[in-house]
Amino acid sequence: MDTSSRRMNRITTIILCLGFLTCSNNKIESTKETPLIPNKETVATDENFKLLEDFKKNQSLFRADTFNLYEQSAEGGALIAFHSKDKNYLVIDIWLFGETGKLHATYYTDRELNIKIVMKTDYSYDKPYYEKGYKTTESTEYYSFGDNWFKLYNSEKKEINDQNDKKKSILDLLDLFKDVTKDIKIII
């Protein structure tokens, strides 16, 4: 298959995919009414971390589709959707690039794009990347979601109990996911 045929197949697939999320009954709400503080009675052990382990072990079973994200940041970005007919979850990997840092957010969802857990890594530069000798600071957090609750974890996967300060960050993560996936349909 030549390059133009592959490109046409990819464009056709993308066109067929448009509208999936806008027509979906699945909605990711980021309003102030969204319950974001965990209810101790409903929070059991966090099983969502098993998705990260399973994906790491079985990534070869997944097909990856890549989409450019030109309008999400000053320097662009990319979305990589990993999907497999053999697994009941999807992985949406988002990279956003800027002058003074980059964001890497990996969303693990069910097939209906309900977010289960997010691994977010911020890379902050002490000066713009095009200036010689810039230094990078890296920080990773995990956001785990369940019915009417969320939990926040640090880079060592230890729960952070003071989550009120992180509410805006969580809403930003939900809004980013909603924005970048609104016109994408994943065909499994």
C-alpha positions in Angstrom: 0.0 0.0 0.0 1.5 3.3 -1.0 1.8 6.4 1.2 -1.2 8.3 -0.3 -3.4 5.2 0.1 -2.3 4.9 3.8 -2.9 8.6 4.3 -6.4 8.4 2.7 -7.3 5.4 4.9 -6.2 7.3 8.0 -8.1 10.4 6.9 -11.2 8.2 6.3 -10.8 6.6 9.7 -10.5 10.0 11.4 -13.6 11.3 9.5 -15.6 8.2 10.5 -14.4 8.7 14.1 -15.6 12.4 14.3 -18.6 12.8 16.4 -18.3 9.7 18.5 -17.6 11.5 21.7 -20.0 14.4 21.0 -22.8 11.8 20.4 -21.8 9.6 23.3 -23.9 9.5 26.4 -20.7 9.4 28.4 -20.0 12.9 29.8 -17.0 14.1 31.7 -18.3 16.9 33.9 -16.0 19.4 35.4 -18.5 21.6 37.1 -18.4 22.6 40.7 -21.1 20.1 41.5 -18.8 17.2 40.6 -18.1 15.3 43.8 -14.3 15.3 44.0 -13.7 14.6 47.7 -13.5 10.9 48.5 -16.2 9.4 50.7 -14.5 7.2 53.2 -17.3 4.7 53.1 -17.2 4.2 49.3 -13.4 4.2 49.0 -11.9 0.7 49.3 -8.5 -0.3 48.1 -7.5 1.4 44.9 -7.7 -1.2 42.2 -7.1 1.4 39.4 -3.3 1.0 39.7 -3.7 -2.5 38.3 -4.5 -0.9 34.9 -1.0 0.7 34.8 0.6 -2.6 35.5 -1.5 -4.5 33.0 -0.8 -2.0 30.2 2.9 -2.1 30.9 2.9 -5.9 30.8 0.6 -6.1 27.7 1.3 -3.0 25.6 2.2 -5.2 22.6 -1.5 -6.2 22.4 -2.5 -2.6 21.8 -2.7 -0.7 18.6 -1.7 3.0 18.7 -3.3 5.8 16.7 -1.6 9.2 16.9 -3.3 12.6 16.4 -1.6 16.0 16.4 -2.8 18.6 18.9 -1.9 21.9 17.3 -4.3 24.2 19.2 -3.8 22.9 22.8 -0.5 24.6 23.6 2.0 27.1 22.2 4.4 24.4 20.8 1.8 21.8 19.9 1.3 18.3 21.2 0.1 14.8 20.4 -2.5 12.4 21.5 -1.8 8.7 21.2 -4.8 6.4 21.7 -4.0 2.8 22.6 -6.7 0.2 22.1 -7.1 -3.5 21.9 -9.9 -5.9 21.2 -8.5 -8.2 23.9 -8.6 -5.6 26.7 -11.6 -3.8 28.3 -9.8 -0.5 28.7 -8.2 2.2 26.6 -5.1 4.3 27.2 -5.1 7.9 26.0 -1.6 9.4 26.1 -1.4 13.2 25.8 1.7 15.3 25.4 1.6 19.1 25.3 4.7 21.2 24.7 5.5 24.8 25.6 8.4 27.2 25.9 8.9 26.6 29.6 7.8 23.0 30.0 5.8 20.1 28.8 2.9 18.1 30.2 2.5 14.3 29.8 -0.9 13.0 31.0 -1.8 9.3 30.5 -5.5 8.6 31.0 -6.7 5.0 31.6 -10.4 4.6 30.8 -13.0 2.0 30.2 -14.2 1.5 26.7 -16.8 4.2 27.2 -14.0 6.7 28.0 -14.9 6.9 31.7 -11.6 7.9 33.4 -10.3 5.4 35.9 -6.8 6.7 36.7 -4.5 9.4 35.3 -0.7 9.6 35.6 0.3 13.2 35.1 3.9 14.3 34.8 4.9 18.0 34.6 8.3 19.0 33.2 9.1 22.6 34.1 12.0 24.4 32.6 13.8 27.2 34.6 14.0 29.2 31.3 12.7 28.7 27.8 13.9 25.4 26.1 15.6 27.3 23.3 18.0 29.1 25.8 21.2 27.2 26.4 21.6 25.4 29.7 18.0 25.2 30.8 17.2 22.8 33.7 14.2 20.6 34.0 12.2 19.8 37.1 9.9 16.8 36.9 6.9 16.0 39.1 4.5 13.1 38.8 1.0 12.6 40.4 -1.7 10.0 40.0 -5.4 10.8 40.1 -7.7 7.8 40.7 -11.4 8.0 40.1 -14.4 6.0 41.2 -18.1 6.5 41.6 -18.4 9.9 43.4 -14.8 10.1 44.6 -11.2 10.6 43.6 -7.9 10.0 45.3 -4.6 11.8 44.7 -1.3 10.0 44.9 2.3 11.3 44.8 5.1 9.9 42.6 5.7 7.0 45.0 1.9 6.1 44.7 1.3 7.2 48.3 -2.1 8.8 48.9 -2.1 12.6 49.5 -4.8 13.3 52.0 -5.0 17.1 51.5 -6.8 17.1 48.2 -8.7 20.5 48.4 -5.7 22.3 47.0 -5.6 20.0 44.0 -9.3 20.4 43.0 -8.4 22.9 40.2 -5.7 20.6 38.9 -8.2 17.8 38.7 -10.7 20.0 36.9 -8.0 21.0 34.5 -7.2 17.4 33.8 -10.8 16.6 33.1 -11.2 19.6 30.8 -8.1 18.7 28.9 -9.3 15.2 28.3 -12.7 16.5 27.2 -11.2 19.0 24.8 -8.7 16.7 23.1 -11.0 13.7 22.8 -14.2 15.4 21.7 -13.7 14.7 18.0 -12.0 11.4 18.2 -13.6 8.0 17.9 -11.6 4.9 18.7 -12.5 1.9 16.6 -11.6 -1.3 18.3 
